[in-house]
Structure formats: C-alpha cells, structure tokens
C-alpha cells in the first residue's frame, strides 16, 4: 500500500505532525506506525502512574477514535524494522508500504544496566509502568540506579513508608539536568525525606534473598536490601534500524528544516539531532516541547510551507518529593550567572547569561509556574539588564537586586 506520508512513531512528535498536516490538508493519505498498541500517551506521566498517583486513563492524550476521525490509518502494534530510502519503502513485521514522504519520530529507549535480573527494571513506556506498578504495590524498599528525570520522580511518588535509595556514579544527583547548587539543594530535600544517597558508586552484583527481595552489592562495599532496582541512566535514540540509509550521529542528523540526509525523509523528537538555539551545537534535546516544535516544522515543510526551525531549547520540568523543578536553556556553571536561594522555603532561582548579557538559561526550584517566562526570555534573546527592570512586576526583589550587569 502507498501513502503520501508515513509517520513512524506515535508520541509527541508523531501526534503533532498529524495535527499540523490535518490543519492544512484534509485529503493527504497518512499512516502512522508504532510498535506499541496504544493511542498516543504522555511518557512524562508514567512515573505518576507507576507510583499510584494517577490512573492509566489519564496518560492518554487521544483515544483510538482520533485516528479514524482524522482520516489516519493507524498501525499500532506494528513495528517498522527496516527502511529503504531509495525504494521509499518501509518494512514492518506484517507487511511493506511505500511513501511519498516519511517522518521518523521513533523516540528513544532506556539505557539498560550491565546487571541482568528480573527485578532490575527501566521505565520508558506503559508496559514498563505496568510492571513497576505491580512490584511497587507490595514494595518495602526500592533502589534507583541513576538520578535523572525518570528515576527520581518515580521514586518520589512511592508511599512514604517505602525505603528509598539513590545510587549515582557522579558526585551529585541530577548532574545531567541541573547546576551544582541546585543539586545540593535537592540533596538536602531528599535527605529530609529519609532518602539514602550513595555517590561515586555503582551496583556490582545482585543476589536473591530468601524472602524474595534482592541484595545489591555496591562498589563502595555498601549493601542494600530492596524489592527492586529501577535503572534511570538516560535514553538512547531508536536509530539502529536506519543504519546505512540515513546519516546518524548520536541521533538522526537533521537540518533547520528537520530534513535528514535522505530525500523526502524528515525526523523529529527524541531520535532527532539538530541545532541548539543557545549554543548552535548539534544535540538531541529530548523534551516534549522540542518534539512538538520539530514535528510542526517537518509537517509544514512536507506540505510545501517553507519554514526553518531556529533551534531547540532545553526545557525540562518535573516534580520530586513534592518539590517542582524546572530547567530552561543553558544552565551550566561555566556561564555567567546570578542566583537567589531561600532555604526556609527551598525556593531557588538561578539565571545564566552570556558575555553580551543575553539570558541563555535558568534553573528553578519550587513554584515553577513562571518557567514559561524564562523560556521566552531565552527564546527572545532578552538582555539581563532589561529583565532587571521587571523587579517590581516579578516580585523577586532579593533575586533581582543581584542583577547588576551593565
């Protein structure tokens, strides 16, 4: 069967592409393929579901009727295992299909631990969340290997009486997400919640205990008895099935039009590697907003609406142990920065700017409803002295009084 557009992937990017296409063109023949037999859902909410803070129904963004209503042929549960860009053909476990245009939005998969055991799990999809939810229901002690945007929120949604352990190879938690000061603030919050943190450490072996739990032996010689180990060491893009067909680096290399090296093939989302708005470097941003933006750009170009993407911006928000955390743009300590911290409220703001005074990033802890403001400050290349003039409006007098950049 032939389609004008085939979309591989049914999450943020795939869904946004469908909506964009149908906003401009009701007749284009479109098919979406995904290895999961699920309607589009939010992966961001899977830690809440695994930890019993929400129901499965709340994960779904659309129901299965969405596809038929929009004239989309949905092949959910039919994985694409090969693409031939010369023949413009995709190969699935059930059939082959040809396309005029192809959008690859396959996302990423969770990095696995070198330790293999039935109670060593990752969280990337609904199936993973179902398994964790079942084990969490009777868990008395849970350990997480890696402290990032999946493992920490998942751990934080467990019941208060569950013992929680965090094992990281680096010198701080959230090391790939927030700046050093923010890491140390979060560590204090976690310790206040009776979370055990093991830094500069790793799991060397696992043994089964007689009561059905497992014993983790760490590099530091510590031992942890727990009911399961959740691995949260990041993700890798799903690109192996494209080798030899499309230029890849860490992900699928795309230009500012979200085009790949292959004719009429586009990519978006967690599998796509494109220009960072702040640094200009080619990166995989790995967040929902970037996936949506790239998919819209790709869809418009497929429709013949010539539009370029001005680059992705790091934008991650989460909630851990009742505390909201948000990071926007470039937030490494090698950039100029100012910060404000109220330890009584765990309220933290850090603003990053370049040598010319342009705001390039921010870290926020507690009350992160203004994260969108900081995103727009980065996006509009606002100078820090202009932001200084918002003192009274923003009601951050202590924070903004530090903004003496001229």
Legacy VTK file of the C-alpha trace (Angstrom):
# vtk DataFile Version 3.0
C-alpha trace
ASCII
DATASET POLYDATA
POINTS 406 float
0.000 0.000 0.000
1.160 3.540 -0.753
0.753 6.675 1.381
1.532 10.328 0.757
3.024 10.448 4.259
4.125 7.707 6.613
4.899 8.623 10.216
6.920 6.189 12.307
6.212 6.970 15.943
3.048 7.842 17.840
4.103 10.105 20.697
4.588 13.881 20.955
6.229 14.357 17.550
4.048 11.927 15.613
0.834 13.291 17.085
1.852 16.925 16.480
2.698 16.130 12.869
-0.740 14.575 12.349
-2.497 17.613 13.815
-0.413 20.013 11.715
-0.999 18.104 8.484
-4.733 17.954 9.053
-4.910 21.655 9.916
-3.782 22.423 6.345
-4.653 19.343 4.303
-7.645 17.071 4.886
-7.033 14.784 1.900
-3.369 13.741 2.134
-3.173 9.996 2.761
-1.374 9.476 6.066
-0.409 6.385 8.055
1.195 6.167 11.481
3.131 3.123 12.704
4.205 2.322 16.242
5.414 -0.835 17.956
3.161 -0.109 20.939
-0.509 -0.986 20.510
-1.529 2.166 22.353
-3.072 5.513 21.482
-0.698 8.447 21.937
0.072 8.982 25.621
2.322 11.106 27.820
5.547 9.394 28.859
6.065 12.258 31.301
3.177 10.935 33.385
4.322 7.307 33.558
6.200 7.843 36.877
2.946 9.148 38.381
1.072 6.100 37.127
3.749 3.651 38.293
3.703 5.285 41.730
-0.111 5.184 42.041
-0.532 8.971 41.777
-2.737 8.745 38.692
-4.758 6.205 36.730
-3.808 4.751 33.356
-6.680 6.566 31.631
-5.068 9.902 32.498
-1.941 9.018 30.498
-3.667 9.105 27.119
-3.641 12.274 25.025
-6.106 10.962 22.439
-8.284 7.878 22.198
-8.169 5.399 19.345
-11.086 7.071 17.583
-8.862 10.126 16.987
-7.061 8.469 14.096
-10.138 7.422 12.130
-11.810 10.780 12.768
-8.808 12.493 11.191
-8.516 10.091 8.280
-5.324 8.476 9.580
-4.552 4.787 9.092
-3.099 3.761 12.449
-0.942 0.633 12.539
-0.489 0.469 16.298
1.432 -2.597 17.418
3.118 -2.955 14.008
6.839 -2.210 14.388
8.916 -0.881 11.495
12.189 -2.812 11.406
13.675 -1.556 8.126
13.558 1.478 5.839
14.781 1.548 2.227
15.114 5.222 1.328
15.989 4.505 -2.317
12.821 2.484 -2.860
10.860 4.723 -0.456
9.649 1.632 1.327
9.213 0.637 4.956
9.142 -2.950 6.173
7.085 -3.959 9.194
6.536 -7.276 10.924
3.328 -7.722 8.910
3.755 -6.010 5.512
5.595 -3.459 3.344
4.447 0.061 2.487
5.661 2.818 0.178
5.647 6.545 0.803
6.000 9.939 -0.844
7.262 11.488 2.388
8.499 9.861 5.574
8.654 11.342 9.078
10.704 9.387 11.614
9.608 10.115 15.172
10.516 6.857 16.897
11.817 8.420 20.107
14.350 6.689 22.331
14.752 3.647 24.549
16.040 3.399 28.105
19.682 2.520 28.687
19.995 -0.863 30.312
22.140 -1.847 33.273
25.030 -4.260 32.915
23.345 -6.169 35.751
20.656 -8.536 34.473
17.880 -9.651 36.790
14.082 -9.929 36.637
13.836 -7.259 39.334
16.120 -4.802 37.534
13.758 -2.625 35.515
13.602 0.542 33.444
10.708 2.913 32.797
10.087 4.130 29.266
6.600 3.009 28.258
3.239 1.884 29.611
4.294 -1.763 29.686
7.265 -0.842 31.899
4.980 1.216 34.140
2.556 -1.704 34.499
5.384 -3.985 35.662
6.691 -1.406 38.128
3.233 -0.653 39.465
2.711 -4.334 40.251
6.041 -4.604 42.082
5.619 -1.265 43.858
2.271 -2.349 45.320
3.971 -4.502 47.974
7.443 -2.975 47.992
9.073 -2.036 51.276
12.393 -0.857 49.826
13.259 0.429 46.336
16.617 1.472 44.874
17.299 3.646 41.832
20.500 3.440 39.802
20.980 6.874 38.296
19.306 10.090 39.373
17.551 11.719 36.466
14.202 12.777 35.065
12.678 9.289 35.254
14.130 7.532 38.284
13.837 10.406 40.778
10.205 11.337 40.039
9.265 7.649 40.096
10.947 7.120 43.450
9.334 10.245 44.869
5.803 9.023 44.096
6.151 5.890 46.204
4.478 5.676 49.594
6.226 7.432 52.481
6.895 4.183 54.336
8.895 2.719 51.420
12.652 2.938 51.973
14.274 4.764 49.075
17.885 4.523 47.874
19.603 6.519 45.115
22.894 5.285 43.623
24.843 7.625 41.326
28.278 7.340 39.731
28.819 11.116 39.795
29.424 13.469 42.708
25.825 14.745 42.780
22.245 13.900 41.865
20.544 15.315 38.754
24.037 16.005 37.388
22.844 15.921 33.761
19.865 18.161 34.475
20.610 20.973 36.944
23.583 23.056 38.096
25.672 22.148 41.144
23.925 24.466 43.602
20.540 23.078 42.612
21.824 19.509 43.030
22.953 20.182 46.572
19.644 21.858 47.465
17.743 18.852 46.146
20.003 16.521 48.099
19.027 18.313 51.310
15.364 17.939 50.395
15.835 14.226 49.728
17.686 13.648 52.974
14.853 15.420 54.783
12.566 12.812 53.189
14.797 9.992 54.544
16.206 9.101 51.137
19.594 7.352 51.220
22.068 8.686 48.631
25.197 6.808 47.508
27.517 8.997 45.401
30.561 7.916 43.355
29.063 4.439 43.476
27.632 1.648 41.335
25.979 -1.752 41.605
28.478 -4.571 41.167
26.280 -7.601 41.809
22.817 -8.758 42.840
21.810 -11.756 44.903
18.372 -13.153 45.714
17.310 -13.101 49.356
15.246 -15.918 50.847
12.256 -13.606 51.400
12.020 -12.743 47.687
13.849 -9.421 47.919
17.277 -8.765 46.403
20.610 -7.700 47.854
22.644 -5.100 45.955
26.402 -5.101 46.490
27.882 -1.697 45.683
31.355 -0.691 44.578
31.724 1.118 47.916
31.114 -2.197 49.735
27.713 -0.994 50.936
24.875 -3.480 50.639
21.218 -2.640 50.057
18.282 -4.969 50.602
15.409 -3.929 48.356
12.483 -5.276 46.376
13.635 -3.955 43.009
16.217 -1.794 41.267
14.976 0.920 38.910
17.596 1.888 36.329
17.481 5.532 35.235
20.700 6.087 33.295
19.206 8.059 30.442
17.994 7.077 26.980
19.369 6.303 23.527
17.620 7.158 20.236
15.961 4.347 18.278
18.145 4.527 15.184
19.648 1.067 14.693
17.082 0.115 12.035
18.208 3.113 9.936
21.928 2.366 9.707
23.210 2.707 6.158
20.087 4.524 4.988
20.244 7.902 6.747
23.084 9.927 8.265
23.206 9.382 12.007
25.466 10.569 14.790
24.115 10.268 18.315
20.728 10.594 16.664
19.290 11.194 13.195
21.058 14.271 11.849
18.580 16.933 10.712
18.943 20.416 9.241
16.949 23.509 10.193
14.034 22.246 8.083
14.056 18.943 10.021
15.159 17.148 6.850
17.521 14.193 7.006
20.226 13.215 4.525
17.709 11.059 2.610
15.358 12.540 0.042
11.868 13.344 1.373
12.692 11.936 4.806
12.269 14.066 7.937
12.857 13.416 11.634
11.647 14.948 14.889
11.664 14.321 18.624
13.942 12.276 20.855
15.543 10.470 17.906
16.472 13.688 16.054
19.738 15.587 16.415
19.547 19.246 15.431
20.785 22.717 16.256
20.613 24.009 19.819
19.196 27.542 19.966
21.712 28.769 22.548
24.969 27.010 21.671
24.454 26.307 17.978
25.716 22.767 18.540
24.018 19.689 17.125
22.209 17.984 20.011
19.364 15.673 20.943
17.288 17.830 23.250
14.923 15.121 24.441
11.949 17.104 25.696
8.273 17.342 24.823
8.322 20.938 23.557
11.215 20.271 21.181
9.462 17.184 19.807
6.305 19.195 19.143
8.161 22.120 17.567
10.286 19.937 15.298
7.245 17.934 14.195
5.369 21.106 13.262
8.361 22.338 11.242
8.708 18.974 9.483
4.983 18.757 8.708
4.859 22.261 7.263
7.833 21.580 5.017
6.237 18.337 3.857
3.190 20.419 2.924
5.375 22.806 0.940
5.212 25.594 3.527
8.880 26.550 3.589
9.779 27.261 7.212
13.017 26.874 9.183
13.474 25.968 12.834
15.513 28.429 14.863
16.828 25.726 17.163
15.749 23.726 20.188
15.906 24.867 23.796
16.458 22.584 26.771
13.199 22.597 28.703
12.565 20.052 31.438
10.094 20.223 34.294
9.391 17.612 36.924
8.239 17.161 40.489
10.286 15.270 43.078
9.183 14.655 46.657
6.630 17.444 46.440
9.084 19.999 45.026
8.776 21.348 41.480
11.976 21.607 39.434
12.418 23.278 36.042
15.419 23.920 33.814
15.438 26.078 30.712
18.185 26.606 28.153
21.877 26.531 29.052
22.374 26.030 32.784
25.990 25.005 33.267
28.162 26.820 35.770
30.771 27.864 33.189
28.339 30.601 32.101
27.945 33.867 33.996
25.116 33.567 36.484
23.349 35.001 39.487
21.274 33.086 41.994
18.894 33.528 44.885
18.035 30.897 47.479
15.557 30.986 50.351
16.426 27.880 52.427
13.312 28.212 54.553
11.125 27.532 51.511
13.640 25.627 49.365
12.962 28.418 46.844
15.772 28.730 44.284
16.309 30.780 41.143
19.454 30.869 39.028
19.781 32.883 35.847
22.511 32.250 33.264
23.702 34.802 30.718
26.464 35.112 28.141
29.270 37.661 27.809
26.982 40.036 25.925
24.372 39.937 28.670
21.803 37.803 26.833
19.833 35.436 29.057
20.630 31.872 27.973
19.125 29.704 30.701
17.614 29.278 34.153
17.181 26.757 36.958
14.084 26.928 39.151
13.204 25.030 42.316
9.778 25.475 43.949
6.879 27.408 42.414
7.910 26.837 38.799
4.778 28.259 37.160
6.958 31.014 35.699
9.165 28.552 33.776
7.427 29.645 30.581
8.555 33.208 31.202
12.187 32.113 31.396
11.760 30.038 28.246
10.546 33.138 26.415
13.380 35.245 27.839
15.829 32.803 26.264
13.815 32.463 23.049
13.545 36.231 22.535
17.212 36.808 23.411
16.343 39.192 26.232
19.222 41.029 27.870
19.646 40.721 31.588
19.521 44.489 32.173
16.044 44.568 30.595
14.976 41.751 32.898
16.317 43.796 35.800
13.653 46.403 35.098
10.946 43.812 35.820
11.852 43.906 39.525
8.534 45.090 40.886
6.447 43.156 38.358
8.127 39.825 39.113
8.150 40.367 42.888
11.667 38.954 43.157
13.332 41.937 44.850
16.037 39.912 46.584
16.787 37.945 43.432
16.690 40.860 41.031
18.699 43.161 43.269
21.643 40.948 42.386
21.235 41.729 38.694
23.843 44.449 38.460
25.064 43.520 34.980
25.728 46.548 32.799
LINES 1 407
406 0 1 2 3 4 5 6 7 8 9 10 11 12 13 14 15 16 17 18 19 20 21 22 23 24 25 26 27 28 29 30 31 32 33 34 35 36 37 38 39 40 41 42 43 44 45 46 47 48 49 50 51 52 53 54 55 56 57 58 59 60 61 62 63 64 65 66 67 68 69 70 71 72 73 74 75 76 77 78 79 80 81 82 83 84 85 86 87 88 89 90 91 92 93 94 95 96 97 98 99 100 101 102 103 104 105 106 107 108 109 110 111 112 113 114 115 116 117 118 119 120 121 122 123 124 125 126 127 128 129 130 131 132 133 134 135 136 137 138 139 140 141 142 143 144 145 146 147 148 149 150 151 152 153 154 155 156 157 158 159 160 161 162 163 164 165 166 167 168 169 170 171 172 173 174 175 176 177 178 179 180 181 182 183 184 185 186 187 188 189 190 191 192 193 194 195 196 197 198 199 200 201 202 203 204 205 206 207 208 209 210 211 212 213 214 215 216 217 218 219 220 221 222 223 224 225 226 227 228 229 230 231 232 233 234 235 236 237 238 239 240 241 242 243 244 245 246 247 248 249 250 251 252 253 254 255 256 257 258 259 260 261 262 263 264 265 266 267 268 269 270 271 272 273 274 275 276 277 278 279 280 281 282 283 284 285 286 287 288 289 290 291 292 293 294 295 296 297 298 299 300 301 302 303 304 305 306 307 308 309 310 311 312 313 314 315 316 317 318 319 320 321 322 323 324 325 326 327 328 329 330 331 332 333 334 335 336 337 338 339 340 341 342 343 344 345 346 347 348 349 350 351 352 353 354 355 356 357 358 359 360 361 362 363 364 365 366 367 368 369 370 371 372 373 374 375 376 377 378 379 380 381 382 383 384 385 386 387 388 389 390 391 392 393 394 395 396 397 398 399 400 401 402 403 404 405
